[in-house]
Amino acid sequence: MGSKGKITAAGAVVLRDAKNGREVLVVRRSTYKDWSLPKGKPKTDEDLPATAVREVHEETGVRIHLGLPVGTTKYTVDKHAKVVKWWLGVIESERRRRPDKEIEKAVWMPADKALKKLSYPNEAAILEEALALESRATVLLVRHGKAMLRKHWSGADQRRPLSSRGRRQSKRISALLAAYGTSDLVSSTSTRCLQTLEPFASMHKLPLTGVGLLSEEEAEGHGPQVEHFMAGLRRQAAERGSVVAVCGHRPVIPDMRTGLLVTDAPMLTAEVLVVHLDEDGEPIAVETHKCAS
């Protein structure tokens, strides 16, 4: 439950192309005897994108990662406001799910039928919104996790590591990168940035590319070069339809954001900016997630 009694939840609209048009993944809930889109509440210290991915898998047997954000639904449950955030879900794999006391069945339903069959008008409206969207590529800009204080580190600043809090944050960031289906990893060559992405790289057996230009030391006085690098990364992601995470430092992030065509704004340690791109590499949606553990 969120602040002041507000209930937060997350879900996904999972679509696929079929012979007679598009289909959407819907569930029949045993307790409520209703038809709905898969969704659920977060676990402790779980960010909503990770919640959406987990809940879809638990309720349907389908593994997904997230594409574009679709919207938010709001309603009242037992006098508490409930807010559900929705994303497009991109299918990775699926298996049959056995019925249980929570979910009677999960089915692929023609989208036009689902628009009429869904028990809640606000979810039908979310489905209608999702049908007009198409995910192409994503860049996730990460500010490194909390590092050891400079006064407690006697070595070169570039080798200053994450603190214990920063290591906890890196695990939370790892779950967030997984939720968006991250396939490529780029980082400043500074230890604190590399360590921020290493848990995800290790878990998913992905290479982690260090770029000296993105370090504080090398980026100083080279803002245009940083912008150029990030613009190239953005365009390449769009061309390939890939999901790229790139980790940097507070002083360098303004130029990194400029290269991503995103308005500058302060980012906290372990904050993640999710930039969704169209086929030309232009931003079409931007999200912010604060991994504050």
C-alpha positions as CSV (number, residue, x, y, z in Angstrom):
1,M,0.0,0.0,0.0
2,G,1.3,3.5,-0.9
3,S,1.2,6.7,1.2
4,K,-2.0,7.8,3.0
5,G,-3.8,4.5,2.3
6,K,-3.3,4.6,-1.5
7,I,-3.0,1.2,-3.0
8,T,-0.5,0.9,-5.9
9,A,-0.4,-1.9,-8.5
10,A,1.0,-2.6,-12.0
11,G,0.0,-4.6,-15.0
12,A,0.7,-5.0,-18.7
13,V,-1.3,-5.2,-21.9
14,V,0.2,-8.2,-23.7
15,L,-0.6,-8.3,-27.4
16,R,0.2,-10.7,-30.2
17,D,-0.6,-11.0,-33.9
18,A,-2.9,-13.8,-34.9
19,K,-4.4,-15.1,-38.1
20,N,-7.6,-13.0,-37.7
21,G,-6.1,-9.9,-36.1
22,R,-4.5,-9.0,-32.8
23,E,-5.1,-10.9,-29.6
24,V,-4.7,-9.7,-26.0
25,L,-3.9,-11.8,-22.9
26,V,-6.7,-11.7,-20.4
27,V,-7.4,-13.6,-17.2
28,R,-10.6,-14.9,-15.6
29,R,-10.3,-14.4,-11.8
30,S,-11.7,-17.2,-9.7
31,T,-12.8,-15.1,-6.7
32,Y,-14.4,-12.2,-8.6
33,K,-15.6,-14.2,-11.6
34,D,-14.5,-11.3,-13.8
35,W,-12.4,-10.8,-16.9
36,S,-9.4,-8.5,-16.5
37,L,-5.9,-7.6,-17.7
38,P,-3.1,-9.2,-15.6
39,K,-2.0,-7.0,-12.7
40,G,-1.0,-7.0,-9.1
41,K,0.6,-5.2,-6.1
42,P,4.3,-4.8,-5.6
43,K,6.4,-6.7,-3.1
44,T,8.5,-4.9,-0.6
45,D,11.2,-2.7,-2.3
46,E,9.9,-3.8,-5.7
47,D,9.6,-1.2,-8.4
48,L,6.3,-1.2,-10.4
49,P,7.9,-2.2,-13.7
50,A,9.2,-5.4,-12.1
51,T,5.8,-5.9,-10.5
52,A,4.1,-5.8,-13.8
53,V,6.5,-8.4,-15.3
54,R,6.2,-10.7,-12.3
55,E,2.4,-10.5,-12.1
56,V,1.9,-11.3,-15.8
57,H,4.1,-14.4,-15.4
58,E,2.4,-15.5,-12.2
59,E,-1.1,-15.0,-13.5
60,T,-0.7,-16.3,-17.0
61,G,2.6,-18.3,-17.4
62,V,3.8,-15.8,-20.1
63,R,7.2,-14.1,-19.6
64,I,7.4,-10.6,-20.9
65,H,9.4,-7.4,-20.8
66,L,8.0,-4.0,-20.9
67,G,7.6,-1.6,-23.8
68,L,5.9,1.7,-23.8
69,P,3.9,3.0,-20.8
70,V,0.2,2.9,-21.7
71,G,-1.5,4.8,-18.9
72,T,-2.9,4.7,-15.4
73,T,-6.3,3.6,-14.0
74,K,-7.7,4.9,-10.7
75,Y,-10.6,3.5,-8.7
76,T,-11.7,2.9,-5.1
77,V,-11.3,-0.4,-3.2
78,D,-12.7,-0.6,0.3
79,K,-12.6,3.2,0.6
80,H,-8.9,3.2,-0.5
81,A,-7.8,4.8,-3.7
82,K,-6.2,2.2,-6.0
83,V,-3.8,3.3,-8.8
84,V,-2.6,0.9,-11.4
85,K,0.2,1.7,-13.9
86,W,0.1,-0.1,-17.2
87,W,2.7,-0.9,-19.9
88,L,2.8,-2.7,-23.2
89,G,4.1,-6.2,-22.6
90,V,6.5,-7.8,-25.1
91,I,6.3,-11.6,-25.2
92,E,9.5,-13.5,-24.4
93,S,8.1,-17.0,-23.8
94,E,5.0,-18.8,-22.5
95,R,3.9,-22.0,-20.8
96,R,0.5,-23.3,-19.8
97,R,-0.7,-22.3,-16.4
98,R,-2.8,-24.5,-14.2
99,P,-6.0,-23.0,-12.7
100,D,-5.8,-22.1,-9.0
101,K,-7.8,-20.3,-6.4
102,E,-6.8,-16.9,-7.8
103,I,-6.8,-17.4,-11.6
104,E,-9.4,-19.7,-13.2
105,K,-7.8,-19.3,-16.6
106,A,-5.6,-17.1,-18.8
107,V,-6.6,-16.9,-22.5
108,W,-5.6,-15.1,-25.7
109,M,-8.7,-13.3,-26.8
110,P,-9.3,-11.3,-30.0
111,A,-8.8,-7.7,-29.1
112,D,-12.2,-6.5,-30.4
113,K,-13.9,-9.2,-28.3
114,A,-11.9,-8.3,-25.2
115,L,-12.9,-4.6,-25.5
116,K,-16.5,-5.8,-24.9
117,K,-15.7,-8.7,-22.6
118,L,-13.4,-7.0,-20.0
119,S,-15.4,-6.4,-16.8
120,Y,-14.0,-2.9,-16.1
121,P,-14.5,0.0,-18.6
122,N,-11.2,1.6,-17.4
123,E,-9.3,-1.5,-18.4
124,A,-11.1,-1.6,-21.8
125,A,-9.9,2.0,-22.3
126,I,-6.3,1.0,-21.4
127,L,-6.6,-1.8,-24.0
128,E,-7.8,0.6,-26.6
129,E,-4.9,2.9,-25.9
130,A,-2.4,0.0,-26.1
131,L,-3.7,-1.0,-29.5
132,A,-2.6,2.3,-31.0
133,L,1.0,1.9,-29.6
134,E,4.0,0.1,-30.8
135,S,7.3,-0.3,-28.9
136,R,10.5,0.1,-30.9
137,A,13.6,0.7,-28.8
138,T,14.6,1.9,-25.3
139,V,17.5,3.6,-23.7
140,L,17.8,3.5,-19.9
141,L,20.1,6.2,-18.5
142,V,21.3,5.2,-15.0
143,R,23.0,7.4,-12.5
144,H,25.4,5.1,-10.5
145,G,24.4,3.9,-7.0
146,K,25.6,5.5,-3.8
147,A,29.4,5.4,-3.7
148,M,31.8,5.3,-0.8
149,L,32.5,8.9,0.5
150,R,35.6,10.5,-1.0
151,K,36.9,11.3,2.5
152,H,36.8,7.5,3.3
153,W,38.7,6.5,0.1
154,S,42.4,7.0,-0.3
155,G,42.8,5.7,-3.8
156,A,42.2,7.3,-7.2
157,D,38.6,8.7,-7.4
158,Q,37.9,6.7,-10.6
159,R,38.4,3.5,-8.6
160,R,36.1,4.6,-5.7
161,P,33.6,1.7,-5.2
162,L,29.9,1.6,-4.3
163,S,28.9,1.7,-0.6
164,S,26.8,-1.0,1.0
165,R,23.8,1.0,0.1
166,G,25.0,1.4,-3.4
167,R,25.3,-2.4,-3.7
168,R,21.7,-2.8,-2.6
169,Q,20.6,-0.2,-5.1
170,S,22.5,-2.1,-7.9
171,K,20.4,-5.2,-7.2
172,R,17.2,-3.1,-7.5
173,I,18.5,-1.5,-10.7
174,S,19.2,-5.0,-12.0
175,A,15.5,-6.0,-11.6
176,L,14.5,-2.8,-13.3
177,L,16.8,-3.4,-16.3
178,A,15.4,-7.0,-16.5
179,A,11.8,-5.6,-16.6
180,Y,12.6,-3.6,-19.7
181,G,14.4,-6.5,-21.4
182,T,17.8,-4.8,-21.5
183,S,20.1,-6.4,-24.0
184,D,23.1,-4.0,-24.2
185,L,25.2,-2.5,-21.4
186,V,27.4,0.6,-21.6
187,S,29.1,2.4,-18.7
188,S,31.6,4.9,-17.6
189,T,34.9,3.2,-16.9
190,S,34.8,4.3,-13.2
191,T,34.4,1.5,-10.7
192,R,31.2,2.9,-9.2
193,C,29.4,2.9,-12.5
194,L,30.7,-0.5,-13.6
195,Q,29.6,-2.0,-10.2
196,T,26.1,-0.5,-10.7
197,L,25.5,-2.6,-13.8
198,E,27.6,-5.6,-12.9
199,P,24.9,-7.6,-11.1
200,F,22.6,-7.5,-14.1
201,A,25.5,-8.3,-16.5
202,S,26.5,-11.2,-14.4
203,M,23.0,-12.6,-14.0
204,H,22.2,-12.4,-17.7
205,K,25.7,-13.2,-19.0
206,L,25.9,-9.9,-21.0
207,P,29.1,-8.0,-21.8
208,L,29.5,-4.7,-20.1
209,T,31.3,-2.1,-22.3
210,G,33.3,0.6,-20.5
211,V,33.6,4.0,-22.2
212,G,36.2,6.3,-20.9
213,L,34.5,9.4,-22.4
214,L,31.6,8.9,-20.0
215,S,33.8,9.1,-16.9
216,E,34.0,12.4,-14.9
217,E,37.7,12.8,-15.6
218,E,37.5,12.4,-19.4
219,A,34.1,14.0,-19.9
220,E,35.2,17.3,-18.4
221,G,35.5,19.9,-21.2
222,H,34.2,17.4,-23.8
223,G,30.4,18.0,-23.5
224,P,29.9,18.0,-27.3
225,Q,31.7,14.7,-27.7
226,V,29.5,13.1,-24.9
227,E,26.4,14.4,-26.6
228,H,27.6,13.0,-30.0
229,F,28.3,9.6,-28.4
230,M,24.8,9.4,-26.8
231,A,23.1,10.5,-30.0
232,G,24.9,7.7,-31.8
233,L,23.8,5.2,-29.1
234,R,20.2,6.4,-29.4
235,R,20.1,6.1,-33.2
236,Q,21.8,2.7,-33.1
237,A,19.2,1.4,-30.6
238,A,16.4,2.6,-32.8
239,E,17.9,1.0,-35.9
240,R,18.3,-2.4,-34.1
241,G,15.2,-2.2,-32.0
242,S,17.3,-2.9,-29.0
243,V,17.2,-1.9,-25.3
244,V,20.4,-0.3,-24.0
245,A,21.3,0.7,-20.4
246,V,24.1,3.3,-20.0
247,C,25.5,4.3,-16.6
248,G,27.0,7.7,-15.8
249,H,27.9,10.4,-13.3
250,R,26.0,13.5,-12.0
251,P,28.3,16.0,-13.8
252,V,28.2,14.2,-17.1
253,I,24.4,13.4,-17.1
254,P,23.3,16.8,-18.5
255,D,25.3,16.2,-21.7
256,M,24.1,12.6,-21.8
257,R,20.5,13.7,-21.6
258,T,21.0,16.2,-24.3
259,G,22.3,13.5,-26.6
260,L,19.1,11.5,-25.8
261,L,17.0,14.6,-26.7
262,V,15.6,14.7,-23.2
263,T,15.2,17.9,-21.1
264,D,17.9,18.3,-18.4
265,A,16.8,17.6,-14.8
266,P,18.7,16.5,-11.7
267,M,19.0,12.7,-11.1
268,L,19.5,11.1,-7.7
269,T,22.0,8.3,-7.2
270,A,20.5,5.0,-8.5
271,E,17.8,6.9,-10.5
272,V,16.9,5.5,-13.9
273,L,15.6,7.5,-16.8
274,V,13.7,5.3,-19.3
275,V,13.6,6.8,-22.8
276,H,11.3,5.1,-25.3
277,L,12.2,5.7,-29.0
278,D,10.4,5.6,-32.3
279,E,11.9,4.1,-35.4
280,D,13.8,7.3,-36.1
281,G,15.4,7.4,-32.7
282,E,13.1,10.3,-31.4
283,P,11.9,10.0,-27.8
284,I,8.1,9.3,-27.6
285,A,7.8,8.6,-23.9
286,V,10.0,9.1,-20.8
287,E,9.8,7.5,-17.4
288,T,11.7,8.0,-14.2
289,H,12.3,5.4,-11.5
290,K,14.1,6.1,-8.2
291,C,15.8,2.9,-6.8
292,A,16.3,4.3,-3.3
293,S,17.0,1.2,-1.2
